[in-house]
Amino acid sequence: MTDLDDFRARVRQWCQAHVPPDWRATQTGVTEAEFAAFQKAWFAQLHQAGFAVPHWPTEWGGGLSVSEQIVLYQELAAHDAPRLVLAFVSIHHAASTLLAAGTDAQRQRHLPAILDGEIWVQGFSEPEAGSDLASLRTSAKKVGDSYVVNGQKLWASGGMHADWCLLLARTDPGAPKRKGISYFLMDMRSPGIDVRPIRNAVGDSHFCEVFLNDVTIPAENLVGAENAGWQVAQETLGAERGMTMLELAERLGHAGFRWLVEECAKPGVDGSRPLDDALVRDRLAQFETEISGLRGLCRKVVESHGTAAVEPADPSIVKLFYSELLQRMMDFGAEIGGLAAHTVLTKPMSSGWESGAWVLDFIGSWEWTIPGGASEIQRTIIAERGLGLPREPVAS
Amino acid sequence: MSDFAEIHDELRSVARDLLVKDADWRQVVDAGWVSLEVPEALGGAGASFVETAILLEEMGRAAAANRFLGTTLAVGALTALAPNNSRDELLEAVGTGTSAAFATGFSVSDGTISGRAEFVPDAAGADTVLLLADDRGTPVVVTSSGLTVTPQSVLDATRALAVVTAERATVSQVWPLAIDPSALRDRAAVAVACDSLGVAEAMLTATVEYAKVRRQFDRPIGSFQAVKHACADMLVQTSVARQLVDAAVSALAGRDASVEAAMAKSYACSVAVDVVGKAMQLHGGIGYTWESGIHVYLKRAALNRSLFGSPAEHRRRLAARYH
């Protein structure tokens, strides 16, 4: 037995003791408040076991090796544990920003608070700044020791539960668009903030619009230098993507694929099973093969992170391939599920992107191909950064 | 990780240089590539399939027309046998340039061998053809001097394939096979997957280079999003194929590799055809000419896809695990 085998055994044992066997049933059709309470309780349990922020440095409460993190996510996926949805931005994006670019005071203030359940939201996109994020217009004007912020943010996932916001705002309107942006930590209880949920295609409302009307942010909440916000965002945006993608790939490979096979094994109206159809079997084998390739790619990204073996386009390749594979698999599930799949009107909250509610999952898969750099943007990044193809000429 | 890990990059770059210059068989043998997996005591390097896989990929990248595939499959069959004088002699000879091939699907009875295998790589003109045969339920590897080997013309001019026939031919040597014969089948499938990965990578590289320099509408065609996105898809497919091929290559070194082999063969060989097809498309009119040579890769990729089990056949094996 190696140390890693011991660790795997420990995680397995913990999962068997702690993953609520009926959570999918009890978390179907719950209110936003019940969802948030369940998420916070699950986070606290993971934290107590040392599994909530394994990727953080030891001194802040993390410190698992990359191999241990891989094992942890494999086992959580294998045991179909609830996903950390609500704390996602807090433990990944907020933490990596603070660790990479925050001041000591900012880290002291927020990292322990995140472990106690402080929830963060990302305030990047705007109505006129989606794929072209650098054209954002929300302004922050320096007034004394503070900045006064005005504008509108969009697609702030989980905005109604958030305590704090990672905010990009324009501090120098005269500078070239990437050189006039600053990065702020914004207290969501500040006066002048109005959060309005947007109902999405699936029917739920975790995305929010955030209206900012003369919101005051103290200067000590600036991250990095004034007007250097774009670089801070670039450096921290993809930093944690490898391990989060690995978790999603493991989930797709465990429950996601298993349910797809189970769906195909259900007899149809004429009594025959799709699984006995050669074409269906071929599609399943194709999916299983692609999932294996994806899992390998994710492992490579996390294992090569920070080494010479890292390929600049790999995070984009992983994001693009996962998104489109998820969409094709959920599409197939919806097709096989037939009319019965259309009677599944809600899916369990806290589940992954594959929940077994095929039609909803299929519709929800556009939440992968559009946000976080749409598939078209990813292909451009892959071609330019990965293959060195020339940039599009800028329109004069 | 194998002890040879540090020489992988060197092996790769030496192979790339030599194969670009159309290395002949003698150079391939002298480079030590055939004897890579031959034990050190028999004059080889005592390496593993991991190292051979690097060369197979480079053969694909160069669309090399030599006997390496057939010979390395024969080496794989010989190294799978228990050491003994006759096997050792043959293995040593192959390592130093005796050409060999490997055919499956024969049966032994009363000291004679019968059967027919089609599309056997590099069997025509081989000094020795090893036959995988069934001897009343026991898998054996056999040589026979009474074989008929008939070359089969195929569109891919870089491959030499042949029909090997034995009709109650006298058995010269027979060795019992200690491992499951499916391991040799997996090895052949993965060998071709490595080749297809090299084919795909060569065509991706060539297409990207071309898209950077070919100008239309006063700009490099690689700056057009339609071209760029097609190239991005080629890189995505090739990257996923590499993961599956690497996984299959390392699985072959140890335990049963049938799942990994089926995944690598079906995916890499399908993807290679897609990638070369896009390469021909993105090269435009010049890509369709004989002179551009892209057709050579397209034919090789399409042949590889059918050799040692089609993607659908390999996926059928995977699907046998679903209930």
Interface residues (C-beta under 8 A of the other chain):
Chain A: V261 C264 A265 L275 A278 R281 D282 L284 A285 Q286 E288 T289 E290 S292 G293 L294 G296 L297 K300 E311 A313 D314 I317 L320 F321 E376 Q378 R379 T380 I382 A383 E384 G386 L387 G388 L389 P390 R391 E392 P393
Chain B: L204 V208 A211 K212 R219 P220 G222 S223 Q225 V227 K228 H229 C231 A232 D233 L235 V236 S239 V240 A241 Q243 L244 D246 A247 E260 A262 M263 S266 Y267 A312 H314 R315 R316 L318 A319 Y322 H323
